[in-house]
Amino acid sequence: MAVPQLTAAERADALAELLDWNLRGDGLAIEREFRFKDFSQAWAFMSRVALIAEKLDHHPEWSNVYNRVAITLTTHDASGLSERDAKMARAIDKLI
């Protein structure tokens, strides 16, 4: 089932709320990097994000290097940004 992409206005509204997230150069995803005290804290954060992802059935593209976690959110079924991404980003932001 196709998921609608955010319109330009909806994307602007979402980004205005998600201050620490950046629109990827192609406009099809949002990205954010998180830094923690150490690897253990970064891993614990990823575990909490994983639980949210399962609950929302929306899984991030991410990577972890020691104390850094980089997250990219996009909706493949929408071929770009959707409300699912904004909802996931808001949930992730609440963890910090």
N, C-alpha and C positions, 0 to 999 in steps of 0.2 A: 504494500500500500504506500503510495507516494505521500510524503509529508511536505506541506507548503514551506517554501523558503520565506524568510522575513523580507518584507518590502524594504526599500531604502529608508523610509521613515521609521519603520519598526526597528530596523537595525540601529539607526541613530539613537532612538529612544533607549534601546537595550544597552548600548555602549555608554550612554550618558549615566546610566545606573551602575554599570560594571566598570568603575573607574580604573581598576588595576589590570584590566584585560585589554589587549591590543588586537585590532583587526589585522589579520594576516594580509600580506601584500595583494593577494588575489581577491580579497574580499569574501572568501568562502568559509572562513574559520576565524575563531578568536583564540588568542594564546595568552598564557601567563606563566611566569616562572616564580617559583616559591623557593625560599632559602631558609634552612633550619640550622640549629646549633650543630647537629651531627647527623650521621647516617641513620641512627636509630630513630631520631625524631622525624626525619624525612620518610622513613619506611612506615612509621606509625600513621603519619598523615595519609600516605598512599592507601593504607589499609582502611582508613575511615572513608576515603573517597571511593574505594572499591565497593563498600557497603552501600553508599548512596547510588553508585552506578547500577548496582544490581536492583535496588529498589525502583529506580526510575527507568530501568531497562534502556540505559543510554550510556555507552562506555567511551571514555576518553582515549585519545591517542596521547601517550605520555612516555617520558623517559626520566631516569633517575641516575645522577652521578653524585656520589657521596651525599652531600647535604642539600643538593638542588633537585627539584622536581619541576619539569617542564610539562605543561598540559596544553593540548590543542583540542578544541571542541568544534566539531562540524557534524552535520547530519547527512550521512551518505544517501539515505532515502530521499533527501531534499536536494541533493547535489549542491549543498551549501549550508548556510546558517538557518536554523529554525528556532522556534520557541523552545524546543527541547534543549538546545545549547544554552540559551539564556537561563533557563530553569536550573540546569546543571551547574552553571557558573555561579548563580546565586547561592545554591546549596553548598558549593565548595567554599565560597567566600565566608559563609557562616562558621566554617571550621577554624578559621584563623582569628 
